[in-house]
Amino acid sequence: MDDANGPVNVGEGHYVTRTGWLRAAVLGANDGLLSTGSLMAGVAAAVVSPGQLVLTGVAGIVAGALSMAAGEYVSVSSQADSEKADLEREKQALRDHPKQELKELAGIYHDRGLDPPLAETVARKLTEANALDAHARDELGITDAMTAKPLQAALASASSFVFGGVGPLAMALLFPGGHVLIAIGGVTVVMLAVLGALGARTGGAPVLPGMVRVVVLGSLALAVTAGVGHFFHATG
């Protein structure tokens, strides 16, 4: 945007730049909360001792966080390997067939609406500045903001899983008596609503649908696992 004094930076703050860490963090927090809450609800419904319930929660958090970190690291590493392989192929193509690659880049800009002469001029200028960067961004869709970061994703998943699991565990410590199941279920549902709203808001999506979705599915998971725990206690 320009005004009478020159260009103005409106600073839109696009949400797409948050996709990598946001997805891992939201997934980890929801999984930690729901996995730990459901696990503890099922065990609490079986009427175990307070010590056993706390041990179940701690073990679930530790195992879940490590599993999330390992799974996320492997998954995102595979994506990073694919991106690296594509970039290496593009480097080779730029070395072996520079004219064809320039023509291909100009064709991309033409398909996006530029007139052929302008598309060729833009392609030539960007190629002179950084040919690989231009092809990575406009041909392969690889940018610094969207590139795979395995360690970042693993740490975000693990730490957010622990954060999510702390709520149900705290209820087992604060309410070790007969109301522990209600306390675990209540805090899990409330935290699910908060996380659903926070994730939607941070990602720029409508808040209510995101919140309702996680609360409904989370409540169902809690009910099913509590029912399983009660069934096995009743028949054991």
N, C-alpha and C positions, 0 to 999 in steps of 0.2 A: 504494500500500500504506500502511496506517495501523498504528501501534502505540500503546502506552499514552501516549506522549509527543506524538502527532500524526502528520502525514503523513511518510512516508519516501520519498525519491527513490532508487529502486533503480539508476537509471542503466544501462539495458539496453544502450545503445550500438548502435542498429539499423544494419544494414549498408546498408539501402536509401538512406540519406543519402549514401552514397559512390558511387552508381551512375554519375553522369555522369563524374567524373574517373577513377574506377576503370576503367570500360569503355575510355575513351580511352587511359589509361596502359598497361593490360594489352595492348590491341590493338597499340599502337605498339611496345612492347618486343618482343612476340612477332614482329611483322611485321619489325621491324628486325633481330632476331636471325636469323630464318629466311630473310628475303630476302637479307640480306648473306651469311650462311653458305652458302646454296644457290648464290648467284651466284659466290662465291669458290671453292666446291667444284667447280663446273662449269669455271671458268677454270683452277683448279689441275690438274684432271684432264686438261686439254689441254696441260699441261706448258709454261706460259709462264714468262717470267723473273720473279724475285721483285719487281722494280720494277713490272712490268705487273700483277702480282697485287695489290700494295698499291694501285696507282692504281685498279684495278677496285673494291676495297673502299671507298676514299675516295669515289669517284664515286657508288657505290651508296648509301652512307650519306647523302651530301649530297642527292642527287636524291630518295631515298626519304623523308627527313625533310621536305623542302619539299613533296613530293607529299602526304604524310600530313597535314601542317598545313593545306594548302590544301583538301584534300578534306574534312577534319573541320570546318573553319571553314564551308565552304559548306553542308555537310549540317546542322550544328547551327544555322546561321543560318536555314535554311529552317524548321526546327522552331521557332525563336524567333519568326520572322515569323508562323507559324501561331498560336502562343500569343498573340502581341500582337493579331492580328486577332480571335481569339475573345474576348479581354478587351474590345476596343473594342465588339464586338457586344453583349456582356453589359452594358457601361456604358449603351449606348443602350436596351437592353431595360429596365434598371432605371429609367431616366429616363421612358420612355414607358409602361411597364406595371408599376409597382411592386407592385400587388396581385397580379397574376398571377405575378410572380416570387417573391413571398413565399409564395404557395400552392404554387408549384413546389418551393421549398426545403423547405417543410413536408412535401410529399409524399416527398421524398428521405429525410428522417429517419424518416418513417412506414414506408417500404419497408425501412429498416434495423432496424426493430423497436420504434420508439417508438410509444406510444399517440397517437392523433390530437391530443388536447389538449396533450400534452407536446411533440409534434413541432411544433405551431404556436407554442408558447411559446418553444422553442429557436430556431426560425427567426426569430421576431420579435426576440428578444434579440440574435442574431448579426447580423441586418440593421441593427439600431440601432447596433451597435458598428462594423461595417464590412461593408456589404452586398456589395460587389464581392469582398472577400476570401473571404467565406462561399461565394459562388457559384463563384468560381475554384477553391476547394479541393474543395467537395463536389459541384459539378455538372460542372466541367470537368476536375478532377483536377490542377490546376496549383498547385504549392506552391513555396516558396522553395528547398527542398531538391532538388526534382526539375526545376526550371525549366531550360530550355536556356541554356547559357553558351558561346557560340561561341569566344571567345578562350581561355578556360580549356581547352576541349577541344582546340583547335589546339596550344597550347603543350604540353599534356600528351602529345599524340600525337608531336609533333616531338622533344621532349626524350627521351622514352622510346624512340623509334626509334633515336636516336643511341646511347643507352645499350645497346640490344640489339645494335647493329651493331659496337660496339667490341670485343667478345670475339673474333669471327672475324678482325677486322683485326689485333688484337694477336698472334694466332697466326701470321699471315703475316709479321709483323715479328720474332717470336721464333724461328720455325722456317722460315727461307727455303729450306731444302734439300728433299730428297726426301720428308720426313715431313710436309710442310705440309698435305697433304690429310687425313691422319689427324688432325693437330692441330686443323684447322678443324672437321672432323666431330665429333671428340670434345668440344671445348668447346661446340659448338652444341647437341649432345644434352644435355650436363650443364646448360647454362644454360636450355634448354627445360624440363627437369624442375624446376629451381628456380623459374622464372617460373610454370610451371603450378601448382606447389604454393603459391607465394606469392599468386597471383591467386585461387585457390580459397579459401585461408585468409582473406585480406583480405575477400573477398566473403561469407564465412560458409558456403561450399559444402564438400562432402566433398573432401579433398585428393587422395586416390589417383586417383579417376576423372579429375579435371582434369589431373593430372600425366601419367597414362598416355596420355590423349587427345592432348596436344600432342607428347609424345615419339614416339608411333607415327606420327602424320601428318608431323611434322618430319623424322623419319628417312627416311620415304618420299620426301619432297621432296628431301632431300640425295642420296639414292641415284639418283633420276631425273636430277637436274641433273649429278651427277658422271658418270653414264653417257652423257649427251648430250655433255658436254665430251670424254670419252674417245673417243667415236665420231667426232666431227668432227676430233679430232687424228689419229686412226688413219687416217682416209680423206683428210685434207687433205694 
